[in-house]
Amino acid sequence: MPETPDFKKLAHDIAATILSHRDDFVVTANAGYVEEQLRLVWNARGAADIAKIEADVSLEDVYVKNLDRALRSLDR
């Protein structure tokens, strides 16, 4: 299973590239915003995955309920 991306590094790299003509303070400030947006997208993707699983699998089975609980605990 892939590890959670390093949102802070990704955000800083994106902000630094976009704002390469700005000072480090501006890059850092914008990187925080980008980091939060990346995290929201990551979590939305996870929620969509869980919704798809719920639609495809009956939650009556104890095994499936445990799997559901485990999936919901990821990235929290």
N, C-alpha and C positions, 0 to 999 in steps of 0.2 A: 504494500500500500504506500503511495507516495506521501512524503512528509509534507506538513503544512508549509507553504512558501514563506520565505522571510520577507514579510510585507514591508517592514521598515527599510530593508536594503533595496527592494524593488522600487519603493516609492522614492527613496533618495536618488537612485540612479535615474529614474524617469524625470524627476524634478530637476536634477542637475543637468540632464541633457536638454530639456526644454528651456531651462533658465540659465544656460551656460554663461550668458553675458551679465548675470546678476551676482550679487555677493552671497556668501555662504548663509547668512541669516535668512535671506529671502528663499533660498533653496530649501533650507531646513524647515521653514514655516510652511511652505507649499508641500514638502514631502509628507508632513503630518496629515494634510488633507488627502493627498493621493493614497497614503497608507490606509486611511480609514475607508476610502472608496473601494480599494482592492479587497479589503476584509469583508465589506458588505457584499461585494460580488461573489466572493468565495463562499460566504455563508448562504447566500441566495441559491447558489448552485447546489450546495448540500441539501438545502430544504427541498429543492426541486427533485433531487435524487430520492429523498425519503418519500415524497409525495408519489413518485412513480412506483416505488416499491410497494407502498400501501395500496395503490390502485391495483397492482398485479397479484398481491399475495393476501390471503385471508389472515387476519390477526387473531383468529380463534386458537391457533396452535400455540402451545407454550413456548416452543422453540422459536417461532416467529416473533412472539412477544419479546423474548429475550434479545433477539437480533434487533428488533425495533428499538428497544431501550439502549442497546449498545451503539447503534447508529446515531441516535439523538444525543448521546454523551460526547461524541467526537467534536473536537474544536471548541469546546466550551471552557 
